[in-house]
Amino acid sequence: MKKPTLPLSIIMILYAIMTAVATWRAINIQAVDLFSLGVVPVLLGLMLRTSWASIAFKAYLAIQTLGLTALAGTAIIAYQISPQDVKIAFNNQEIPVPLVAIAATILLVFQYWVAFSKSTKVYLEHTTVKSRI
């Protein structure tokens, strides 16, 4: 398989966007955020089809899962203490918390599906055929 599958291509495009945003953010605030910039080696590994790309991809997914779990736990505790203060706003526009939770879960499940799919494994395998003379 020479080209990545459509789901893997979508992941690579999303990771490229995340890399650009993380780099811009790191330059803007002049601080390195390893949670955001951790996507860079994963993207490079997937693009270059390295032997360690699958491990990096799955490790980064584990980190995302831990981050989402911590954020969800914090939101639940905050909601128990003060429900009116648990809000998500972007450009002074409130976004419903359940919508964000569902979108984040769907995105995470999609990434797990791609990371553990057989087509991704086949894409990342380097099969070299040696000709015998």
Phi, psi and omega per residue, in radians:
M1 nan 2.045 -3.092
K2 -1.584 -0.615 -3.109
K3 -1.855 2.603 3.078
P4 -1.234 2.692 3.091
T5 -1.201 2.913 -3.138
L6 -1.021 -0.844 3.123
P7 -1.055 -0.692 3.121
L8 -1.202 -0.617 3.070
S9 -1.109 -0.704 3.102
I10 -1.084 -0.766 3.106
I11 -1.066 -0.762 -3.124
M12 -1.128 -0.660 3.094
I13 -1.168 -0.776 3.099
L14 -1.070 -0.728 3.131
Y15 -1.190 -0.591 3.082
A16 -1.142 -0.722 3.092
I17 -1.121 -0.765 3.113
M18 -1.089 -0.650 3.112
T19 -1.121 -0.770 3.126
A20 -1.101 -0.788 3.140
V21 -1.141 -0.741 -3.138
A22 -1.134 -0.695 3.118
T23 -1.164 -0.786 3.113
W24 -1.047 -0.758 -3.133
R25 -1.143 -0.719 3.136
A26 -1.123 -0.664 3.110
I27 -1.237 -0.713 -3.101
N28 -1.147 -0.844 -3.085
I29 -1.662 -0.064 3.120
Q30 0.933 0.795 3.059
A31 -2.541 2.501 -3.116
V32 -1.627 2.200 3.099
D33 -1.907 1.830 -3.051
L34 -1.170 -0.450 3.090
F35 -1.133 -0.710 3.130
S36 -1.386 -0.789 -3.096
L37 -1.357 -0.118 3.076
G38 -1.132 -0.282 3.135
V39 -1.292 -0.377 -3.073
V40 -1.071 -0.912 3.127
P41 -1.117 -0.574 3.110
V42 -1.125 -0.816 3.127
L43 -1.075 -0.806 3.125
L44 -1.089 -0.728 3.115
G45 -1.084 -0.728 3.123
L46 -1.196 -0.696 -3.119
M47 -1.212 -0.678 -3.106
L48 -1.561 -0.071 3.128
R49 0.971 0.886 -3.118
T50 -1.386 2.887 -3.108
S51 -1.253 -0.416 -3.101
W52 -1.678 0.009 -3.060
A53 -1.071 -0.718 -3.124
S54 -1.111 -0.733 3.136
I55 -1.163 -0.760 3.128
A56 -1.110 -0.723 3.123
F57 -1.042 -0.832 -3.103
K58 -1.224 -0.627 3.094
A59 -1.159 -0.719 3.119
Y60 -1.140 -0.622 3.062
L61 -1.122 -0.683 3.093
A62 -1.092 -0.721 3.106
I63 -1.119 -0.736 3.099
Q64 -1.084 -0.716 -3.137
T65 -1.113 -0.774 3.103
L66 -1.086 -0.735 3.118
G67 -1.101 -0.775 3.139
L68 -1.158 -0.681 3.111
T69 -1.124 -0.752 3.113
A70 -1.118 -0.743 3.126
L71 -1.121 -0.727 3.123
A72 -1.132 -0.746 3.117
G73 -1.087 -0.743 3.109
T74 -1.120 -0.716 3.136
A75 -1.133 -0.701 3.136
I76 -1.131 -0.776 3.127
I77 -1.122 -0.775 3.126
A78 -1.094 -0.663 -3.141
Y79 -1.155 -0.602 3.115
Q80 -1.194 -0.586 -3.106
I81 -1.402 -0.847 -3.051
S82 -2.601 1.529 -3.064
P83 -1.047 -0.575 -3.096
Q84 -1.257 -0.299 -3.128
D85 -1.604 -0.140 -3.135
V86 -1.531 1.687 -3.098
K87 -2.424 2.628 3.021
I88 -2.081 2.148 -3.110
A89 -2.242 2.462 3.075
F90 -2.403 2.077 -3.069
N91 0.952 0.802 -3.130
N92 1.054 0.370 3.102
Q93 -1.986 2.118 -3.141
E94 -1.355 2.360 3.108
I95 -1.968 2.291 -3.137
P96 -1.078 2.326 -3.120
V97 -1.044 -0.768 3.127
P98 -1.055 -0.602 3.107
L99 -1.116 -0.753 3.112
V100 -1.142 -0.727 -3.139
A101 -1.120 -0.745 3.133
I102 -1.160 -0.754 3.138
A103 -1.109 -0.759 3.133
A104 -1.131 -0.700 3.122
T105 -1.155 -0.763 3.120
I106 -1.082 -0.771 3.131
L107 -1.101 -0.713 3.127
L108 -1.177 -0.761 3.116
V109 -1.099 -0.712 3.103
F110 -1.062 -0.751 3.127
Q111 -1.126 -0.709 3.088
Y112 -1.098 -0.738 3.136
W113 -1.047 -0.777 3.136
V114 -1.192 -0.756 -3.085
A115 -1.101 -0.625 -3.074
F116 -1.790 0.164 3.130
S117 -1.369 2.670 -3.126
K118 -1.171 -0.607 -3.120
S119 -1.127 -0.594 3.084
T120 -1.199 -0.697 3.108
K121 -1.095 -0.765 3.131
V122 -1.126 -0.718 -3.140
Y123 -1.085 -0.693 -3.073
L124 -1.445 -0.240 3.119
E125 -1.250 2.398 3.061
H126 -1.792 1.782 3.107
T127 -1.799 2.034 3.105
T128 -1.926 2.306 3.133
V129 -1.788 2.074 3.120
K130 -1.664 2.215 3.137
S131 -1.459 2.451 3.134
R132 -1.830 2.325 -3.122
I133 -1.848 nan nan
